[in-house]
């Protein structure tokens, strides 16, 4: 859509306006442009259909538009049906279809009723590539959207495992970024809402069935619509195998008119017109023919099926097996070529492919042959560009494509025109501003083959890897600060390509895959110097130290983290040199800020396996361990820490060993082995003293205090916190001082010494404001809010909590939001508004993955619903009890009255 002032102008609106201004009827415009009346009517009725450029130009010529008006019409056509458009109110966000749907009236009607009825919570549309699964599912979603509170769409086609899909689901449903996306947080965000979730192209996602099952269990109002080449295999799954479009009947030759001999395979050759028994009416009623003609008219408005060409067109259509994608690709060629000639060329292609690849399923063979046939018709220049696109994933920029061509020593002249020609041939898609290029998986497979046979694969892959990995590497690996969220947007935009470059650089033929089962959520977080462990703020050793190590053996942490190893090939030495400290650091920073911990584990483990520099390999192993811990695999984190130690114990710097020990301590703590955790923390303290690292001495002391705090030894924990405070003040370490004050204030609050907590936390807030570190300020404000709740200062508690939420949103740090929402919920509960309290607690639950926080939130949710739903309250308390027993986290004195009161109201004993 274009804009006139504040008014939106659609293509359909412009077309109607220009036509009526000239006093033309639809019939007049059809005759002048060569389009059918039906086509013009469709273009004027809907803003969801994007016309082809040839169609727009034919209309502009027929309307006699001046250059400015022509340009406006073309811009509106490009904006039409651009993905991201919304329908309805609320959280209903659907990409608009870019073309009409043909021949699927029955499927749309039946499946719309099934999806709307909620009797089958999982509907899977299956079928071969190119059969139209995605288009059908999107049409159904549009038809039923108004029956749902939420509608979300996730394109799973680039994804290879459940972990990647979960991150995309979290973004789609509106989870806060950077919080370690999990199925739990996704389910919490959906809640009990009536929601429709469309997962498109899910056939490559490993462990998908387990994730879907968990979502359906947690979300009673969820309706899942999945497209996949194969079913998921769940008992609750309603499968709908999608068949190709019905083909037109073969024209019968008139007995009085001899016709050419049949073509090979028994297919009649062109030349004989249809007999009355198989006339044009029956031929044109077949959905496959309707689609072929409609798409052909978009490139050649005057195209028509007549007695003279009917046999050739029908034969061509039938050879395409009724696959919509194949039909659309062939229809583009009908704009410039004779149907009989196209059919003959396609017949040769299919026969050749059949002989070369007998193990390829029949319809996939047809589709692949059609794509290859389309590429063979390209100009050599365009075919080269398409081959280079085979090295890319997702939607690369035209500028990136140009850079790779130049670096590989290939011609870049006429690149924009070449990309445009590929788009007009339906082999690629262009974004509205024509800066990014997309390609379907089925077509990309052929592009990759073109790259392999071009003789340029090695230089193209190397150039692609250098360009894409350069986006993520950091300029200063030693910096302590994490990058701002907005600084990582370039990585977000090219993440699929960065993954492809990493796959190539590590010698993997396929995409990164996870062989490990989804293990739930992690519970520890590095925070640029101090991590969140248990109920207190500590460090697991990174401490702003962004140069660490990574890697794993098979089986450690759930496997190598990579699939498709059978097709691996060694990367060249110059590509492996890219796997250096700067790249590992940049990847770790990105994964940390974005909360992609599972991917951090998998990718950095793979990097560690092949990085030539021992320091970089150790760093990758260390950060893979951090990702493993955050993802809930503490045993894997220990194994990765051991691998980092074996590669380079000090991670390339004097206090690096402290980081590894702190990681081991945090992992042991997560496993419930508090004695081993304490031993590792004490060894970390010893090493820090030996290498004369006051910073890590402070961190180790603080971590020991946090461990004691978690297990209920408040007096000894406070001694360690005060020692940490003394060291920090002596060093004039303002940041360490704030952390110590924060922990001291929290332990005072947890022990019901609310006035002491208020005093300490007020100091922490004041000093954190001077530091100008929003992260620390948000933590201090959230904890201060809890202390104010304990003091009964409602106004002060509300102000602190609301400011904390504001800070958390600015820096996209969900843990702060969780802490602040707990306080807001407590205030609502005290005011007698159980419904409002439950809403606040549910928001808190969405924003944390830490067991101790989740246990506290579940106990509060139980209190909020004890009168309304005693059974639900009891199950929430039981779940909280289980978490506490597993992690050995006792209920704090401050929380004990609420839990005891809830148990008394429910008539149950202590858990």
Buried (B, 14 or more C-beta within 10 A) or exposed (E): BBEEEEEEBBBBBBBBEBBEEBEBEBEBBBEBBBBBBEBBEBBBEBBBBBBBBBBBBBBBEBBEBEEEBBEBBBBBBBBBBBBEBBBEEEBBBBBBBBBBBBBBEEBBEEBBEBBBEBEBBBBBBBBBBBBBBBBBBBBBBBBBBEBBBBBBBBBBBBBBBBBBBBBBBBBBBBBBBBBBBBBBBBBBBBBEBBBBBBBBBBBBBBBBBBBBBBBBEBBEBBBBBBBBBEBBEBEEBBBBEBEBBBBBBBBBBBEEEEBEEEBEEEBBBBBBBBBEEBBBEBBEEBBBBBBBBBBBBBBBBEBEBEEEBBBBBBBBBBBBBBBBBBBBBBBBBBBEEEBBEBBBBBBEBBEEBBEEEEEBEEBBBBBBBBBBBBBEBBEEBBBBBBBBBBBBBBBBBBEBBBBBBEBBEBEBEBBEEBBBBBBBBBBBBBBBEEEBBBBBBBBBBBBBBBBEEBEBBEBBBBBBBBBBBBBBBBEEBEBBEBBEBEEBEEBEBBBBBBBBBBBBBBBBEBBBBBBBEBBBBBBBBBBBBBBBBBBBBBBBBBBBBBBBBBBBBEEBBBBBBBBBBEEBEEBBEEBBBBBBBBBBBBBBBBBBBBBBBBBBBBBBBBBBBBBEBEBBBBBBBBBBBBBBBBBBBBBBBBBBBBBBBBBBBBBBBBBBBBBBBBBBBBBBBBBBBBEBBBBBBBBBBBBBEEBEBBBBBBBBBBBBBBBBBBBBBBEEBBBBBBBBBBBBBEBEBBBBBBBBBBBBBBBBBBBBBBEBBBBBBBBBBEBBBEBEBBBBBBBBBBBBBBBBBBBEBBEBBBBBBBBBBBBBBEBBBBBBBBBBBBBBBBBBBEEEBBEBBBBBBBBBBBBBBBBBBBBBBBBBBBBBBBEEEBEEBBEBBEBBBBBBEEBBBEBBBBBEEBBEEBBEBBEBEEB
